[in-house]
Amino acid sequence: MLALAGCRVDPPPAPAPTGFFETLEAGSTFHYALFTGENYYDPADTALTYHPDTLVWEVTAHPEAHVWEVREYLTEGSASKWGDGPAPWPDSVFTYRLRVAGDTLFAEALDPDGWLWSRLFQGHPLPLAPVTDNPATITGWKTDLSYCECDRMAHTDQWTLFGKIYYQLNLAILNGWMAVDGPGFTYVYSQQYGLLRSVSYSWWTQSGVGWDRFPAD
């Protein structure tokens, strides 16, 4: 006689939808969770800590093809707005422009003579063509690539974030300024999914502050 035992098997995470820029329009809204990490130079310390702060990223206008005007701000319930969190500029609302030209994403000030202010973008042009060099794995708030005070592009074949699977992502690891004691930046993104992670870190403290995008509703 056979005995049958039942067990619960959770389904694998669902693949995320693709075609980010093709569907981006006025009113499109996404949310990002704040995290911090420590010891950037140490590949063994990958732990990140999420904080009760939510960044809203909203498209306010789509004035022409491949151009979007956006604003970003923290929700009223975010801890940093009440002095209890590490989010930069917690009370500020930033507006700027995103533009895709050829295979590159640009973040720009609305005023050609103004400065770009953003928690997510620091003015780096981000190549959208799939990167095939430097395969990497994302663990915690870092990649498994060796520490380097240099700029380099890499890619990861698959990454699961908040239960969603994303495939073939570009990694822009822009640490050249760290060679002169400046900050470093990492972006995780693709043409299909848009910006999934933005993180900056200090050469002096080796600590980082970043944002991970929640799955779209």
Backbone bond lengths (Angstrom), bond angles and torsions (degrees), N, CA, C in turn:
res aa  C-N    CA-C-N  psi(-1)  N-CA   C-N-CA  omega(-1)  CA-C   N-CA-C  phi
1 M - - - 1.455 - - 1.524 108.61 -
2 L 1.319 116.18 131.69 1.443 120.76 -178.48 1.515 110.44 -92.79
3 A 1.308 116.06 136.44 1.461 121.36 174.77 1.519 108.10 -101.10
4 L 1.323 115.91 129.56 1.451 121.29 -179.11 1.517 109.27 -104.43
5 A 1.312 116.30 129.48 1.460 121.31 177.76 1.518 108.79 -115.37
6 G 1.313 116.36 132.11 1.459 120.98 178.82 1.516 110.68 -98.99
7 C 1.303 116.27 149.02 1.455 121.25 174.90 1.515 108.61 -147.41
8 R 1.293 114.96 155.03 1.458 120.33 179.57 1.515 109.61 -87.38
9 V 1.318 116.88 128.50 1.454 122.27 176.30 1.519 107.70 -117.93
10 D 1.310 116.39 112.42 1.459 119.68 179.87 1.520 109.92 -69.80
11 P 1.326 117.53 138.31 1.465 119.83 178.47 1.517 110.66 -67.09
12 P 1.332 117.23 153.02 1.467 119.36 177.84 1.522 110.22 -66.53
13 P 1.327 117.13 157.56 1.462 119.22 177.96 1.524 111.44 -57.20
14 A 1.316 116.51 142.28 1.461 121.24 -178.83 1.524 110.16 -76.56
15 P 1.344 117.77 140.15 1.464 119.22 175.89 1.521 110.85 -60.64
16 A 1.322 115.96 144.46 1.460 120.21 -179.93 1.525 110.10 -78.50
17 P 1.329 117.58 152.47 1.466 120.13 175.84 1.519 110.51 -66.91
18 T 1.333 116.93 155.44 1.460 121.81 -179.21 1.522 109.60 -115.32
19 G 1.338 116.76 176.31 1.455 121.54 177.30 1.515 113.55 86.50
20 F 1.347 118.22 45.77 1.460 121.29 -173.12 1.519 112.34 -60.26
21 F 1.304 118.21 -55.60 1.458 120.14 -174.48 1.524 112.41 -72.64
22 E 1.326 117.20 -24.56 1.456 119.80 178.00 1.524 112.19 -67.90
23 T 1.324 117.08 -25.45 1.466 120.60 -176.81 1.527 112.99 -109.74
24 L 1.313 118.15 0.68 1.461 121.17 -177.63 1.523 109.76 -74.07
25 E 1.325 117.09 126.63 1.462 121.88 -177.54 1.520 109.32 -150.31
26 A 1.333 116.18 171.55 1.460 120.64 177.99 1.523 109.29 -56.72
27 G 1.309 116.12 130.13 1.458 121.55 -177.05 1.511 113.93 99.40
28 S 1.331 118.01 -16.79 1.467 119.91 176.62 1.525 109.35 -61.54
29 T 1.325 115.96 131.23 1.459 120.82 -174.95 1.522 109.81 -135.60
30 F 1.323 115.89 136.21 1.456 122.02 177.95 1.524 108.49 -133.69
31 H 1.329 115.29 158.17 1.458 120.98 -176.41 1.529 109.50 -126.63
32 Y 1.318 114.74 143.35 1.459 122.10 -178.82 1.522 110.33 -125.57
33 A 1.331 115.65 141.36 1.464 122.48 177.30 1.522 109.73 -97.19
34 L 1.310 115.89 139.02 1.463 121.94 179.41 1.526 110.68 -82.46
35 F 1.342 116.60 137.35 1.461 120.24 173.16 1.520 109.85 -138.67
36 T 1.318 115.01 160.94 1.461 121.78 173.77 1.519 109.23 -130.59
37 G 1.323 116.11 156.45 1.454 122.51 176.51 1.518 109.77 -146.67
38 E 1.317 115.98 166.28 1.463 121.49 -176.57 1.531 110.54 -129.71
39 N 1.340 114.91 163.77 1.472 122.66 170.97 1.526 112.45 55.62
40 Y 1.312 116.13 58.23 1.461 120.06 -177.36 1.529 112.06 -56.81
41 Y 1.318 117.31 -35.04 1.467 121.37 -177.08 1.525 113.00 -69.46
42 D 1.335 117.43 -18.27 1.466 122.28 -173.81 1.524 109.80 -97.37
43 P 1.336 118.86 107.98 1.465 120.22 -177.10 1.520 113.36 -66.36
44 A 1.323 117.42 -17.14 1.465 119.79 -179.02 1.524 112.46 -82.00
45 D 1.327 117.45 -18.62 1.467 120.81 -177.81 1.519 108.68 -101.57
46 T 1.325 116.39 89.47 1.465 121.39 -176.32 1.526 112.86 -106.31
47 A 1.328 117.37 1.49 1.465 120.80 -173.99 1.524 111.22 -62.47
48 L 1.323 115.13 138.71 1.456 120.39 173.17 1.519 108.91 -123.63
49 T 1.313 115.47 154.62 1.459 122.23 179.25 1.517 108.71 -122.42
50 Y 1.324 116.73 121.72 1.464 120.23 175.39 1.525 109.40 -83.37
51 H 1.320 115.25 146.52 1.456 122.14 -178.83 1.528 109.52 -120.27
52 P 1.332 117.94 156.29 1.471 121.16 -177.77 1.525 112.20 -78.11
53 D 1.326 115.06 58.78 1.464 122.28 176.28 1.520 108.35 -129.37
54 T 1.319 117.01 133.63 1.454 121.99 179.69 1.518 109.78 -124.14
55 L 1.324 115.37 126.34 1.457 122.06 176.59 1.522 108.91 -95.84
56 V 1.319 116.45 131.06 1.464 122.43 175.25 1.524 108.08 -99.41
57 W 1.316 115.87 128.17 1.462 122.85 177.52 1.523 107.07 -118.73
58 E 1.317 116.73 114.58 1.467 121.71 -168.71 1.527 110.86 -129.42
59 V 1.326 116.14 131.89 1.466 121.25 173.92 1.522 108.19 -82.20
60 T 1.320 116.81 122.11 1.462 120.88 -178.46 1.521 112.85 -99.70
61 A 1.332 117.87 -21.38 1.463 120.92 179.97 1.522 109.20 -159.43
62 H 1.331 114.36 152.59 1.467 121.93 176.72 1.526 106.22 -130.29
63 P 1.347 117.30 72.52 1.463 120.75 -167.86 1.518 115.11 -67.39
64 E 1.304 117.38 -24.88 1.457 120.76 179.09 1.520 108.95 -158.28
65 A 1.324 115.08 170.06 1.461 119.27 -177.70 1.523 110.38 -58.66
66 H 1.319 115.37 133.54 1.466 122.92 174.67 1.524 113.33 68.15
67 V 1.330 116.97 20.08 1.463 121.54 177.42 1.524 108.51 -133.59
68 W 1.347 116.15 132.49 1.462 121.16 179.46 1.521 108.95 -136.27
69 E 1.313 115.83 137.97 1.455 120.96 171.40 1.522 107.98 -99.14
70 V 1.317 116.42 132.90 1.465 120.17 -172.44 1.528 109.93 -133.49
71 R 1.310 114.19 161.97 1.457 120.29 170.86 1.519 108.32 -136.34
72 E 1.310 116.13 153.77 1.460 121.13 177.89 1.521 109.45 -137.61
73 Y 1.316 114.88 142.15 1.464 120.66 -177.58 1.519 108.40 -160.37
74 L 1.323 116.69 162.96 1.455 121.97 176.92 1.523 110.16 -89.63
75 T 1.325 115.74 145.03 1.460 119.92 174.97 1.527 109.86 -65.71
76 E 1.336 115.23 155.88 1.463 119.74 -177.82 1.529 112.13 -62.26
77 G 1.330 116.86 -28.07 1.455 119.58 -179.21 1.509 114.87 -83.10
78 S 1.331 117.55 -1.12 1.464 120.58 -178.87 1.523 110.90 -65.46
79 A 1.322 115.39 136.30 1.467 120.31 -175.53 1.519 112.47 -62.15
80 S 1.333 116.95 -34.80 1.463 119.16 -177.08 1.519 112.63 -65.37
81 K 1.332 117.35 -25.88 1.458 119.28 178.00 1.519 111.54 -68.40
82 W 1.315 115.33 -16.79 1.463 120.22 -179.18 1.522 111.58 -112.77
83 G 1.339 115.38 20.05 1.456 120.50 175.03 1.507 115.25 77.89
84 D 1.335 116.96 19.78 1.463 119.74 -175.22 1.525 110.97 -128.90
85 G 1.324 116.96 42.89 1.451 119.94 179.50 1.514 110.91 -167.01
86 P 1.348 117.10 166.22 1.461 121.33 -174.03 1.522 114.80 -95.59
87 A 1.333 119.26 8.08 1.460 120.16 -176.78 1.527 110.70 -63.92
88 P 1.329 117.38 133.89 1.468 119.38 177.74 1.524 111.42 -73.35
89 W 1.326 116.79 144.42 1.466 123.69 177.00 1.535 112.13 48.22
90 P 1.298 118.28 57.56 1.470 120.29 -171.38 1.520 114.73 -62.48
91 D 1.320 118.68 -26.03 1.461 120.81 -176.92 1.525 113.47 -98.25
92 S 1.315 117.50 0.84 1.465 120.63 -174.07 1.523 111.58 -91.76
93 V 1.328 114.93 143.68 1.462 122.93 170.85 1.522 106.90 -108.82
94 F 1.315 116.99 121.83 1.458 121.48 -178.31 1.526 109.79 -106.88
95 T 1.316 116.35 137.08 1.464 122.02 175.26 1.521 108.34 -123.65
96 Y 1.327 115.72 142.07 1.452 120.61 -179.37 1.517 108.79 -163.56
97 R 1.303 116.36 -176.31 1.464 122.31 -176.30 1.522 109.60 -119.60
98 L 1.328 115.94 138.67 1.463 122.34 167.05 1.517 108.13 -106.68
99 R 1.321 115.49 139.10 1.462 120.22 -178.72 1.528 108.72 -142.00
100 V 1.323 115.30 132.96 1.459 120.98 174.19 1.519 107.74 -105.96
101 A 1.311 116.39 120.27 1.458 122.48 177.36 1.517 107.94 -125.61
102 G 1.329 115.88 118.16 1.456 119.20 -174.87 1.513 109.81 63.21
103 D 1.314 116.56 -120.19 1.468 120.43 179.44 1.526 110.84 -114.83
104 T 1.348 116.99 32.61 1.459 120.61 -177.70 1.523 110.56 -131.02
105 L 1.333 115.69 138.48 1.463 122.52 176.20 1.526 108.92 -100.06
106 F 1.343 115.00 129.43 1.458 121.35 178.71 1.520 109.45 -118.73
107 A 1.324 117.14 138.73 1.464 123.13 169.27 1.518 106.96 -110.75
108 E 1.346 116.51 127.16 1.456 120.76 -171.32 1.522 110.75 -137.46
109 A 1.315 116.74 154.17 1.456 121.31 172.33 1.526 109.45 -67.12
110 L 1.331 116.73 147.13 1.460 120.19 176.99 1.523 111.04 -64.25
111 D 1.312 116.63 -36.54 1.460 122.40 176.46 1.526 108.42 -89.27
112 P 1.333 118.17 120.64 1.471 119.53 -178.27 1.522 113.46 -55.69
113 D 1.329 116.72 -24.76 1.462 120.12 179.79 1.530 112.55 -98.34
114 G 1.332 116.51 3.94 1.455 120.14 -176.35 1.514 112.91 -95.53
115 W 1.317 114.88 179.49 1.458 122.67 178.27 1.524 109.64 -100.44
116 L 1.321 115.31 144.76 1.463 120.32 172.93 1.520 109.13 -78.34
117 W 1.327 116.52 125.50 1.459 122.53 173.68 1.519 108.28 -119.31
118 S 1.309 116.70 120.60 1.461 121.70 -178.65 1.518 108.59 -161.24
119 R 1.313 115.93 148.17 1.460 120.68 172.50 1.523 111.15 -86.23
120 L 1.334 116.86 -21.04 1.462 121.57 -174.83 1.523 112.86 -98.55
121 F 1.317 117.26 -37.93 1.461 122.04 -174.72 1.522 109.69 -116.92
122 Q 1.331 115.08 138.62 1.458 120.53 -179.57 1.525 112.04 -116.77
123 G 1.333 116.44 22.22 1.454 120.44 176.51 1.510 114.99 87.00
124 H 1.327 117.95 6.37 1.460 120.34 178.80 1.534 110.09 -79.57
125 P 1.331 119.39 127.56 1.465 120.17 170.03 1.530 109.46 -64.20
126 L 1.317 116.45 131.92 1.463 120.77 -176.57 1.525 109.66 -113.63
127 P 1.332 118.44 112.77 1.463 121.11 178.44 1.530 110.59 -64.37
128 L 1.326 116.04 131.91 1.461 120.41 -178.07 1.522 113.09 -95.54
129 A 1.324 117.93 -19.00 1.462 119.37 177.01 1.526 109.03 -61.15
130 P 1.335 117.78 139.10 1.464 119.77 -178.00 1.529 111.89 -58.21
131 V 1.317 115.18 129.90 1.462 121.34 176.70 1.525 108.31 -83.60
132 T 1.317 116.78 135.74 1.466 120.66 -179.39 1.525 112.52 -113.38
133 D 1.331 117.79 -12.00 1.462 121.20 179.58 1.528 110.61 -87.63
134 N 1.318 115.59 164.68 1.467 123.57 171.61 1.533 113.11 52.81
135 P 1.312 118.51 65.79 1.470 119.27 175.65 1.522 110.50 -62.17
136 A 1.323 116.15 140.28 1.463 120.83 -176.09 1.516 109.62 -144.20
137 T 1.311 114.76 161.05 1.460 122.82 174.49 1.519 108.30 -117.58
138 I 1.332 116.26 137.64 1.457 121.06 176.27 1.522 108.45 -94.84
139 T 1.316 116.15 122.81 1.459 122.12 176.55 1.518 107.92 -129.48
140 G 1.320 116.49 121.94 1.452 118.93 -176.74 1.511 110.89 61.45
141 W 1.336 116.67 -127.51 1.464 118.68 -177.55 1.524 113.18 -100.56
142 K 1.353 116.85 9.71 1.459 120.97 -176.44 1.525 111.11 -129.56
143 T 1.330 114.33 170.55 1.453 120.51 166.33 1.527 108.45 -99.34
144 D 1.322 115.72 171.96 1.465 119.57 178.27 1.525 112.44 -91.11
145 L 1.332 117.99 10.18 1.457 120.31 175.92 1.526 109.89 -72.47
146 S 1.312 116.29 151.03 1.458 120.83 -178.21 1.526 110.84 -66.63
147 Y 1.320 115.49 152.99 1.470 121.70 178.63 1.523 109.54 -62.01
148 C 1.317 115.35 131.20 1.460 119.87 179.67 1.517 108.70 -151.89
149 E 1.329 116.57 129.06 1.462 121.05 175.71 1.525 107.80 -88.59
150 C 1.333 114.61 67.80 1.456 122.72 -174.41 1.526 108.69 -152.77
151 D 1.325 116.23 167.42 1.459 121.83 174.78 1.526 108.72 -97.40
152 R 1.312 116.72 134.71 1.458 119.77 176.81 1.522 109.55 -156.39
153 M 1.321 114.15 154.32 1.457 122.32 175.39 1.521 108.62 -106.20
154 A 1.320 115.57 144.06 1.457 121.92 178.48 1.525 107.58 -145.08
155 H 1.322 115.75 -177.17 1.467 119.02 176.94 1.518 109.46 -149.51
156 T 1.315 114.90 157.67 1.457 120.68 170.53 1.518 107.89 -127.12
157 D 1.320 116.63 137.67 1.460 120.56 -176.68 1.520 112.45 -72.65
158 Q 1.325 116.77 -29.97 1.469 119.71 -175.59 1.522 109.39 -157.49
159 W 1.325 115.54 140.23 1.466 121.17 177.71 1.510 108.26 -147.85
160 T 1.320 116.85 133.46 1.459 122.15 176.51 1.521 108.91 -105.52
161 L 1.322 115.95 123.27 1.460 122.33 -178.51 1.519 108.45 -130.51
162 F 1.323 116.37 120.43 1.469 122.01 -178.96 1.533 111.37 51.57
163 G 1.334 116.22 41.06 1.452 121.24 174.57 1.510 115.80 83.52
164 K 1.316 119.37 0.68 1.460 123.18 178.30 1.523 109.76 -108.90
165 I 1.326 115.25 139.79 1.457 120.89 178.98 1.528 108.97 -96.16
166 Y 1.320 115.69 131.91 1.460 121.99 175.78 1.527 108.05 -122.08
167 Y 1.338 115.79 138.76 1.455 120.96 -175.10 1.531 110.93 -114.98
168 Q 1.329 114.79 148.31 1.462 123.34 173.24 1.525 111.74 49.26
169 L 1.327 114.70 72.86 1.457 121.77 -178.26 1.522 110.84 -105.02
170 N 1.310 115.71 141.41 1.460 120.84 172.64 1.525 110.16 -82.70
171 L 1.303 115.84 144.73 1.463 122.76 174.24 1.524 107.62 -121.35
172 A 1.310 116.46 113.04 1.463 121.10 173.65 1.522 107.24 -98.74
173 I 1.316 116.69 107.66 1.466 122.55 -177.48 1.522 106.54 -108.50
174 L 1.320 115.50 100.58 1.461 121.69 -167.74 1.526 108.97 -111.57
175 N 1.324 114.48 85.67 1.464 121.93 -174.23 1.522 112.95 -112.61
176 G 1.326 117.07 15.42 1.457 119.35 -177.81 1.516 113.40 -60.45
177 W 1.330 117.00 -35.75 1.468 119.82 -179.94 1.521 112.20 -67.76
178 M 1.320 117.60 -19.90 1.461 119.35 179.79 1.528 111.39 -66.13
179 A 1.327 116.94 -22.45 1.465 120.54 178.31 1.525 111.65 -66.84
180 V 1.340 116.56 -19.08 1.470 120.84 176.92 1.531 109.47 -120.02
181 D 1.334 115.15 33.73 1.467 123.63 174.61 1.525 113.48 69.87
182 G 1.322 118.18 18.79 1.456 121.49 177.72 1.518 111.49 -91.62
183 P 1.340 117.22 -175.61 1.459 120.89 -179.47 1.522 112.13 -81.83
184 G 1.318 115.18 163.82 1.452 122.45 172.08 1.515 110.08 -117.21
185 F 1.336 115.40 160.97 1.461 120.71 -176.61 1.525 109.77 -141.38
186 T 1.315 115.97 144.07 1.461 121.43 171.61 1.520 108.90 -132.17
187 Y 1.339 115.67 132.32 1.457 122.53 175.04 1.526 108.20 -118.79
188 V 1.325 116.05 136.56 1.462 122.61 173.77 1.521 106.37 -117.20
189 Y 1.328 117.09 121.34 1.464 119.28 -169.30 1.523 110.30 -166.69
190 S 1.320 116.18 174.90 1.457 122.41 169.63 1.517 108.61 -164.90
191 Q 1.313 115.81 167.91 1.461 120.39 176.63 1.523 110.59 -65.68
192 Q 1.326 117.00 -31.76 1.463 120.75 -177.93 1.524 112.66 -75.93
193 Y 1.324 117.94 -33.45 1.463 120.74 -170.90 1.521 114.06 -115.33
194 G 1.317 119.01 -10.79 1.451 120.40 -174.54 1.519 111.27 75.78
195 L 1.327 116.16 -159.09 1.465 121.66 -176.91 1.522 109.97 -86.65
196 L 1.327 116.14 118.93 1.462 121.60 -179.95 1.519 112.27 -99.27
197 R 1.305 117.46 -33.60 1.468 120.86 -179.84 1.523 109.62 -144.48
198 S 1.314 114.70 139.92 1.457 122.58 171.03 1.518 107.33 -136.00
199 V 1.326 116.69 128.12 1.466 120.08 -178.36 1.526 108.87 -142.90
200 S 1.308 116.04 138.86 1.462 121.91 174.52 1.521 108.79 -122.60
201 Y 1.332 116.47 153.43 1.462 120.34 -175.80 1.519 108.99 -148.95
202 S 1.314 114.76 152.79 1.457 122.81 -173.74 1.526 111.20 -96.20
203 W 1.331 116.53 135.97 1.460 119.58 173.17 1.524 109.95 -65.61
204 W 1.329 117.76 -35.39 1.453 122.14 -175.03 1.520 112.14 -70.43
205 T 1.307 117.42 -44.74 1.470 120.55 -175.88 1.519 113.05 -102.03
206 Q 1.365 117.48 -17.60 1.463 123.01 -175.74 1.535 111.79 61.09
207 S 1.318 117.36 18.74 1.467 121.55 176.53 1.521 109.36 -102.30
208 G 1.330 116.32 154.14 1.452 120.81 -176.00 1.511 113.06 -130.39
209 V 1.334 114.73 154.57 1.460 123.36 174.13 1.520 107.05 -129.10
210 G 1.327 116.65 129.50 1.453 118.89 -176.56 1.510 113.31 -146.96
211 W 1.335 113.56 176.89 1.463 122.02 -177.49 1.517 109.55 -134.46
212 D 1.328 116.49 129.87 1.460 123.43 175.28 1.523 109.11 -112.50
213 R 1.330 116.46 134.61 1.463 120.13 -176.44 1.522 111.65 -81.88
214 F 1.320 114.55 132.00 1.454 120.30 173.05 1.525 109.36 -71.40
215 P 1.337 118.47 153.49 1.460 120.36 173.50 1.523 110.33 -59.03
216 A 1.330 116.05 145.70 1.463 120.15 177.81 1.521 109.62 -67.79
217 D 1.329 115.77 149.41 1.463 120.60 178.71 1.523 110.32 -65.73
